[in-house]
């Protein structure tokens, strides 16, 4: 009997949940699966790079199931550990950059415009 990891269990749980959803709402579930399959097919952008992109989005949006699913998709499509970790690094830069951008603009504007001393 093959032993599954926690990650494999989580991916299986997601797929089973999607299967149950599709049984109850087949038109939506099947169309969703067809759409996503088409999106991740090899094209001008490789399937590997599509999964790395999706992994980056999943990390940024903190979507745990999609993080696991697309990490596996990236690995299954030939991504190296270095490519995946660089994707994580870009997400960290983007997330930190977004926080800094908001801090140096909107937060400072709010302080300037809403501070009792500014009126």
C-alpha positions as CSV (number, residue, x, y, z in Angstrom):
1,X,0.0,0.0,0.0
2,X,1.3,3.4,-1.0
3,X,1.7,6.0,1.7
4,X,0.4,9.5,0.9
5,X,1.9,12.7,2.3
6,X,-0.1,15.5,3.8
7,X,0.3,17.4,0.5
8,X,-1.0,14.5,-1.5
9,X,-4.0,14.1,0.9
10,X,-4.8,17.8,0.6
11,X,-4.7,17.6,-3.2
12,X,-6.9,14.5,-3.1
13,X,-9.4,16.2,-0.8
14,X,-9.6,19.1,-3.2
15,X,-10.2,16.8,-6.2
16,X,-12.8,14.8,-4.3
17,X,-14.5,18.1,-3.2
18,X,-14.5,19.3,-6.8
19,X,-15.9,15.9,-7.9
20,X,-18.8,16.2,-5.3
21,X,-19.4,19.8,-6.5
22,X,-19.5,18.6,-10.1
23,X,-22.0,15.8,-9.3
24,X,-24.3,18.4,-7.7
25,X,-23.8,21.1,-10.3
26,X,-22.4,19.3,-13.4
27,X,-22.8,22.1,-15.9
28,X,-20.7,24.5,-13.8
29,X,-18.2,21.9,-12.5
30,X,-17.5,20.4,-15.9
31,X,-17.2,23.8,-17.6
32,X,-14.8,24.9,-14.9
33,X,-12.6,21.8,-15.4
34,X,-12.7,22.2,-19.2
35,X,-11.8,25.9,-18.9
36,X,-8.9,25.3,-16.6
37,X,-7.6,22.3,-18.6
38,X,-7.6,24.6,-21.7
39,X,-5.8,27.3,-19.7
40,X,-3.0,25.0,-18.6
41,X,-2.4,23.3,-22.0
42,X,1.0,23.7,-23.6
43,X,0.9,26.8,-25.9
44,X,2.9,29.9,-26.5
45,X,3.6,29.7,-22.7
46,X,4.7,26.3,-21.5
47,X,2.6,24.3,-19.0
48,X,5.5,24.5,-16.6
49,X,5.5,28.3,-16.7
50,X,1.7,28.5,-16.5
51,X,1.9,26.4,-13.3
52,X,4.7,28.6,-11.9
53,X,2.6,31.7,-12.7
54,X,-0.4,30.1,-11.0
55,X,1.8,29.2,-8.0
56,X,2.9,32.8,-7.7
57,X,-0.7,34.0,-7.8
58,X,-1.8,31.4,-5.3
59,X,1.0,32.3,-2.9
60,X,0.2,36.0,-3.2
61,X,-3.5,35.4,-2.5
62,X,-2.7,32.8,0.2
63,X,-4.8,30.1,-1.4
64,X,-3.4,27.0,0.3
65,X,-5.0,24.4,-2.0
66,X,-3.9,26.2,-5.1
67,X,-0.4,26.5,-3.7
68,X,-0.2,22.8,-3.3
69,X,-1.9,22.0,-6.6
70,X,0.3,24.3,-8.7
71,X,3.5,23.4,-6.9
72,X,2.7,19.8,-7.9
73,X,1.7,20.9,-11.4
74,X,5.0,22.8,-11.8
75,X,7.0,19.8,-10.6
76,X,5.1,17.4,-12.8
77,X,5.8,19.7,-15.8
78,X,9.6,19.7,-15.1
79,X,10.1,22.8,-12.9
80,X,13.2,22.6,-10.8
81,X,13.4,23.4,-7.1
82,X,15.3,26.5,-8.0
83,X,12.6,27.7,-10.4
84,X,9.9,27.1,-7.7
85,X,11.9,28.9,-5.1
86,X,12.6,31.9,-7.4
87,X,8.8,32.1,-7.9
88,X,8.5,32.3,-4.1
89,X,11.1,35.0,-4.1
90,X,9.2,37.0,-6.7
91,X,6.1,36.7,-4.6
92,X,7.9,37.9,-1.5
93,X,9.2,40.9,-3.5
94,X,5.8,41.6,-4.9
95,X,4.0,41.2,-1.6
96,X,6.6,43.4,0.2
97,X,6.6,45.9,-2.6
98,X,2.8,46.1,-2.5
99,X,2.9,46.7,1.2
100,X,5.6,49.4,0.9
101,X,3.8,51.0,-2.0
102,X,0.6,51.4,0.0
103,X,2.6,52.6,3.0
104,X,4.5,55.3,1.1
105,X,1.4,56.6,-0.7
106,X,-2.0,55.9,0.8
107,X,-1.0,55.6,4.4
108,X,1.0,58.8,4.2
109,X,-1.9,60.6,2.4
110,X,-4.3,59.5,5.1
111,X,-2.0,60.8,7.8
112,X,-1.5,64.1,6.0
113,X,-5.2,64.5,5.3
114,X,-6.8,63.1,8.4
115,X,-4.4,64.2,11.1
116,X,-5.9,66.8,13.5
117,X,-2.9,68.9,12.7
118,X,-3.6,69.0,9.0
119,X,-6.9,70.9,9.2
